Amino acid sequence: MLIRVIFAPLRENFWHRLRPPAPIFIAIHERKSVLEKLLSVLTIVLPVLFALVLGWFSRRKRLLNDQAVEGIKSLVMSFMLPAVLLRAFYQTEFSGNLVLIAVCLFLCCLAGLGLGTLLTRVYKGGGKLLPFLTCGFEAGMMGYGLYAMLFPAAETHNFAMVDLGQVLFVFTVYSALLNRQKGVTGKQTLRAMVTSPVFIAIAVGVALSASGLGALLQNSAAGAPVDAVLSYIGLPTGVLMIFVVGYQLVWSKHGLKAALLTVAVRTALMAVLCAGTLLLLKLFLPVEPPLFWAVILMFTLPAPFVLPIFSNDEEQKGYVATTLSIGTLFSIALFALISVLK
């Protein structure tokens, strides 16, 4: 006992001298925190990059041909994405918020189209398809897949609400103007719109939500089985979307300068429109993180991937394809930044 009393202070002093000072513990904790954040970001970004590279690699090594990839796109756009959209919209409470968000995105797309039209008068390098590269978003083949990496499936309705306005724009104004260049009549354009599985899924989902039948379905005995079926069908949507995007990455040296300029102009325009949209929405409704990031993600997306088929000129088609490829890679880079900030 006496020995313990004598040597206890010496022992404590000895271990006190050996123990690292508090700042080292803090530094280790901060380093661990940074590592955890890095791992969480990589968990989100790496699957996207891997699927993108797989698509690019498949094209490079000719593991798939264009017909096979068109089949994958058709599968996604005919069944998988409509299942995701139907589930998202019928589970969304129909309100003035949905209308406000849709109107905002529709007007933003019109603004982009108008600016692109003005640019064609001062810059001839973009050609007649330049206005269509400064408006619209590739939400179908890219946006939903990226958003699914940020938030669980239960939050998909936030991105769907943001997508509604631009879908209406693409299926009406955008398609009508593009089809007119190929001699397609307004009647044919309207028929293509109302028979599109994506449009039908959105229309049915909104109708179920607005009528209250969606809520009744959710709370009924059939709610869980229906939700399980739609979830299962829509499950591969994200990876197949990004895979196809990677496969479609193509480059043309002839249109590289014009493509870089177009992406820069579109990025600047979308940054302004995104800020304006968020400020307007915050004036009228609560903007929770899932909706906030849905808006930002939408404005980072490239123009619709359907554009190259509307050009008969090979040089113009190369410019459009290169612009979309650069825009896609830039969008993935911004997605990585969003993952860090989120």
C-alpha positions in Angstrom: 0.0 0.0 0.0 2.8 2.4 0.9 4.7 1.5 -2.3 1.5 2.2 -4.3 1.1 5.6 -2.7 4.7 6.6 -3.3 5.0 5.4 -6.9 1.5 6.4 -8.1 2.4 10.1 -8.8 5.6 9.0 -10.6 3.6 6.5 -12.7 1.0 9.1 -13.7 3.7 11.7 -14.5 5.5 9.1 -16.6 2.4 8.2 -18.7 1.6 11.9 -18.9 4.9 12.6 -20.6 4.5 9.7 -23.0 0.9 10.5 -24.0 0.7 12.7 -27.1 -0.7 16.3 -26.6 -4.4 17.0 -27.3 -3.8 18.6 -30.7 -2.5 15.3 -32.1 -5.7 13.6 -31.0 -7.7 16.3 -32.6 -5.7 16.0 -35.8 -6.2 12.3 -35.9 -9.9 12.7 -35.4 -10.1 15.3 -38.1 -8.1 13.1 -40.5 -10.5 10.3 -39.8 -13.5 12.6 -40.4 -12.0 13.7 -43.7 -11.4 10.0 -44.7 -14.9 9.1 -43.8 -16.3 11.9 -45.9 -14.0 10.9 -48.8 -15.2 7.3 -48.6 -18.9 8.4 -48.5 -18.3 10.5 -51.6 -16.5 7.7 -53.4 -19.4 5.4 -52.5 -21.7 7.7 -54.5 -19.4 8.7 -57.4 -17.5 5.5 -58.1 -20.5 3.4 -59.2 -21.5 6.1 -61.7 -18.0 6.4 -63.1 -17.6 2.6 -63.3 -20.9 2.2 -65.2 -19.8 5.1 -67.5 -16.5 3.4 -68.2 -18.1 0.1 -68.8 -20.3 1.7 -71.5 -17.3 3.4 -73.1 -15.2 0.2 -72.9 -18.0 -1.8 -74.5 -18.1 0.6 -77.5 -14.3 0.7 -77.7 -13.9 -3.1 -77.7 -17.1 -3.6 -79.7 -18.6 -5.8 -77.1 -22.0 -4.4 -78.1 -23.2 -2.8 -81.3 -25.5 0.2 -81.8 -28.5 -2.0 -82.3 -28.0 -3.8 -78.9 -27.6 -0.4 -77.2 -30.7 0.9 -78.9 -32.5 -2.2 -77.5 -31.3 -1.3 -74.0 -32.5 2.3 -74.4 -35.8 1.1 -75.6 -36.1 -1.3 -72.6 -35.3 1.6 -70.2 -37.6 4.1 -71.8 -40.5 1.7 -72.4 -40.6 -0.1 -69.1 -38.1 0.8 -66.4 -38.2 4.6 -66.4 -42.0 4.7 -66.8 -42.2 2.4 -63.7 -39.9 4.8 -61.8 -42.0 7.8 -62.9 -45.4 6.2 -62.2 -44.3 5.3 -58.7 -42.8 8.7 -58.0 -45.8 10.7 -59.2 -48.7 8.7 -57.8 -47.0 8.8 -54.4 -46.6 12.6 -54.6 -49.2 14.8 -53.0 -50.6 17.0 -55.8 -50.5 20.6 -54.8 -49.7 24.1 -56.0 -46.1 23.3 -55.3 -46.0 20.8 -58.1 -47.5 23.3 -60.6 -45.1 26.1 -59.5 -42.0 23.9 -59.9 -43.3 22.7 -63.3 -44.0 26.2 -64.6 -40.5 27.4 -63.4 -38.7 24.7 -65.3 -40.8 25.1 -68.4 -40.0 28.9 -68.5 -36.3 28.2 -67.9 -36.3 25.9 -70.9 -38.0 28.6 -73.0 -35.4 31.1 -71.8 -32.6 28.7 -72.9 -34.2 28.2 -76.3 -34.6 31.9 -76.8 -31.0 32.6 -75.8 -29.7 29.9 -78.2 -31.8 31.4 -81.0 -30.2 34.8 -80.4 -26.7 33.2 -80.3 -27.2 31.7 -83.8 -27.4 35.3 -85.2 -24.0 36.3 -83.8 -22.2 32.9 -83.8 -22.5 30.7 -86.9 -20.3 27.9 -85.7 -23.2 26.3 -83.8 -25.5 25.8 -86.7 -29.2 25.4 -86.7 -29.2 23.0 -83.7 -27.5 25.4 -81.4 -30.7 26.6 -79.7 -31.6 23.0 -78.9 -28.3 22.6 -77.1 -29.0 25.5 -74.7 -32.3 24.2 -73.4 -33.8 20.9 -72.2 -32.1 18.3 -69.9 -31.3 14.7 -70.3 -33.2 13.6 -67.2 -34.5 10.4 -68.6 -31.3 8.6 -69.6 -29.1 10.3 -66.9 -30.8 12.5 -64.3 -32.8 9.8 -62.5 -29.8 7.5 -62.4 -27.6 10.2 -60.7 -30.3 11.3 -58.3 -30.8 7.7 -57.2 -27.2 7.7 -56.0 -27.8 10.8 -53.9 -31.1 9.9 -52.2 -33.2 6.8 -51.5 -36.0 5.8 -53.8 -38.6 7.4 -51.5 -37.2 10.8 -52.4 -37.4 10.3 -56.2 -40.6 12.3 -56.3 -38.6 15.4 -55.7 -36.6 15.0 -58.9 -39.8 13.9 -60.7 -41.5 17.2 -59.7 -38.6 19.1 -61.1 -38.5 17.0 -64.2 -42.2 17.5 -65.0 -41.8 21.0 -66.4 -39.0 20.1 -68.7 -40.7 16.9 -69.9 -43.7 19.0 -70.9 -41.3 21.4 -72.7 -39.5 18.6 -74.5 -42.6 16.8 -75.6 -44.3 19.9 -76.9 -42.2 23.0 -77.9 -38.8 21.2 -78.3 -40.2 18.2 -80.2 -42.4 20.3 -82.4 -39.6 22.6 -83.5 -37.1 19.7 -84.1 -39.7 17.6 -86.0 -40.6 20.6 -88.2 -37.0 20.6 -89.5 -37.5 17.0 -90.6 -40.9 17.6 -92.1 -42.9 15.9 -89.4 -46.3 17.5 -88.9 -47.7 18.8 -85.6 -50.3 16.0 -85.6 -47.6 13.3 -85.9 -45.7 15.0 -83.1 -48.7 15.1 -80.9 -49.4 11.4 -81.6 -45.9 10.5 -80.7 -46.1 12.4 -77.4 -49.4 10.9 -76.2 -48.2 7.4 -77.1 -44.9 7.7 -75.4 -44.6 5.3 -72.3 -42.8 8.0 -70.4 -45.5 10.6 -71.0 -48.3 8.1 -70.2 -46.6 7.1 -66.9 -46.3 10.8 -65.9 -49.9 11.5 -66.9 -51.3 8.5 -65.1 -49.2 9.2 -62.0 -50.3 12.9 -61.9 -53.9 11.9 -62.4 -53.8 9.3 -59.6 -52.2 11.9 -57.3 -54.6 14.7 -58.2 -57.7 12.6 -57.8 -56.6 11.1 -54.5 -56.6 7.6 -55.8 -52.9 7.4 -55.4 -53.2 7.9 -51.7 -56.0 5.4 -51.5 -53.8 2.9 -53.4 -50.9 3.4 -51.0 -53.0 2.8 -48.0 -54.9 -0.2 -49.4 -53.9 -3.8 -49.2 -52.7 -3.6 -52.9 -50.4 -0.7 -52.1 -47.4 -2.8 -51.0 -47.5 -5.3 -53.9 -47.9 -2.5 -56.5 -45.0 -0.6 -54.9 -42.9 -3.7 -54.9 -43.6 -4.5 -58.6 -42.8 -0.9 -59.7 -39.6 -0.8 -57.5 -38.4 -4.1 -58.9 -38.9 -3.1 -62.5 -37.3 0.3 -62.0 -34.3 -1.0 -60.0 -31.8 -1.5 -62.9 -32.7 1.9 -64.4 -29.8 3.9 -63.0 -27.0 1.6 -64.0 -28.4 0.9 -67.5 -28.9 4.7 -68.1 -25.3 5.5 -67.2 -24.0 2.5 -69.2 -25.7 3.8 -72.3 -24.4 7.3 -71.7 -20.9 5.9 -71.5 -21.4 4.0 -74.7 -22.6 7.1 -76.5 -19.6 9.3 -75.6 -18.1 10.2 -79.0 -15.7 12.9 -80.1 -15.1 14.9 -83.3 -12.0 17.2 -83.6 -13.8 19.3 -86.2 -16.5 20.5 -83.8 -14.3 20.6 -80.6 -13.9 24.4 -80.4 -17.5 25.1 -81.1 -18.6 22.3 -78.6 -16.4 23.8 -75.8 -17.9 27.2 -76.4 -21.4 25.9 -76.4 -20.9 24.0 -73.1 -19.4 27.1 -71.5 -22.4 29.2 -72.7 -24.9 26.6 -71.5 -23.2 26.3 -68.1 -23.3 30.0 -67.5 -26.9 30.2 -68.5 -28.0 27.3 -66.4 -26.1 28.7 -63.4 -28.2 31.9 -63.6 -31.5 30.1 -64.2 -30.8 27.6 -61.4 -30.1 30.4 -58.9 -33.2 32.3 -60.0 -35.4 29.2 -59.8 -34.2 28.4 -56.2 -34.8 32.0 -55.1 -38.3 32.0 -56.6 -39.2 28.6 -55.1 -38.0 29.7 -51.6 -40.3 32.6 -51.7 -43.4 30.3 -52.0 -42.5 26.9 -50.5 -40.1 25.2 -48.2 -37.2 23.9 -50.2 -35.9 20.8 -48.3 -32.5 19.3 -49.2 -33.9 16.5 -51.5 -35.8 19.2 -53.5 -32.9 21.6 -53.3 -30.4 19.1 -54.8 -32.9 17.9 -57.3 -33.1 21.4 -58.8 -29.3 21.8 -58.8 -28.8 18.4 -60.4 -31.3 19.1 -63.1 -29.5 22.3 -64.2 -26.2 20.4 -64.4 -27.4 17.9 -66.9 -26.6 18.1 -70.6 -29.1 18.7 -73.4 -31.3 15.7 -74.6 -29.3 12.9 -76.2 -31.8 12.6 -79.0 -30.4 15.6 -80.9 -27.8 14.0 -83.2 -30.5 12.1 -85.2 -32.0 15.4 -86.3 -28.9 16.4 -88.3 -28.3 15.1 -91.8 -24.9 16.9 -92.0 -22.0 14.7 -90.7 -20.0 17.8 -89.5 -23.0 19.2 -87.7 -23.8 15.8 -86.2 -20.2 15.6 -85.0 -20.4 19.0 -83.3 -23.7 18.0 -81.6 -22.3 14.6 -80.4 -19.1 16.2 -79.2 -21.0 18.9 -77.3 -23.2 16.3 -75.6 -20.2 14.2 -74.7 -18.3 17.1 -73.2 -21.5 18.3 -71.4 -21.9 14.8 -70.0 -18.4 14.5 -68.6 -18.8 18.0 -67.1 -22.1 17.0 -65.6 -20.4 13.9 -64.0 -17.7 16.3 -62.6 -20.4 18.5 -61.1 -22.2 15.5 -59.8 -19.0 14.6 -57.8 -19.0 18.2 -56.4 -22.6 17.9 -55.5 -21.8 14.6 -53.6 -19.1 16.4 -51.6 -21.4 19.4 -50.8 -24.3 17.2 -49.9 
